Amino acid sequence: MRAFVTAIAVCLLALPIILAPDRDARADEIKLMAVNAIKEALLELIPTFERSSGHKVTTIWGGTEANTKRISGGEVVDLVIVAAPNIEKLIAEGKLVTGSRADVTKSGIGVAVRAGLPKPDISSGEAVKNAVLAARRVAYSSGPSGFYLVDLFRTMGIAGQIKDKVKQPPSGAQVSDLLARDEADLGFQQVSELQHRKGIDYLGPLPADIQHTTVFSAGLHAAATAPEAAKALVKFLTAPEAGPAIRKIGMEPG
């Protein structure tokens, strides 16, 4: 009987140790700065990450150029997701950790018109050129897709002809909003930022002969306060299980 009581006492003494949380398991708050292009996918994926990891993610949304400027200017977050060339630029500046770049998604450029307008042919580069020339007002982003289109229209030889009818909203603004507000008739932006928007008719991606793919990548801030948690988020976002949410918005995993 005495041996039995002693065994019970030993178990009770050990119980707090068994129930005590793992001291290595730490719940952190991750400060993430990300582009609007992947917003819908992240809004779906982050809650799952938070439940499975115990970490909390606070997200700052914006365009690639605006976000890059903020980080270059000294703003500190844990993780940045913008276009890949901008991640490399921030690494070169010492703002992000060397070797931390991880490609998350890639996206082509889409085309849309204001809802109710005739839908132009965009089946080839020549058809897109004609659609741009015929449109009264054309809008494209101030981000990676917009930079590409500026060069494309110059290569097509129409930059001078359309310069007075082109509108570029600030970095992070949605071209779909300009279309919906009747401030533009034909618009170009990342597919994910057009295909499910209200007030517009999404026509589809640019044809293959003039399509351009943008890779959006993550980079760890050099002054991150929760670096391990941020790395866990990157691992989650680049895992195969994240693929369906990324494809749902018209992108592909990176």
Secondary structure, 3 states (H helix, E strand, C coil): CHHHHHHHHHHHHHHHHHHCCCCCCCCCEEEEEEEHHHHHHHHHHHHHHHHHHCCEEEEEEECHHHHHHHHHCCCCCCEEEEEHHHHHHHHHCCCECCCCCEEEEEECEEEEEECCCCCCCCCCHHHHHHHHHHCCCEEECCCHHHHHHHHHHHHHCCHHHHHHHEECCCCCCCHHHHHHCCCCCEEEEEHHHCCCCCCEEEEEECCCCCCCCEEEEEEEECCCCCHHHHHHHHHHHCCHHHHHHHHHCCCEEC
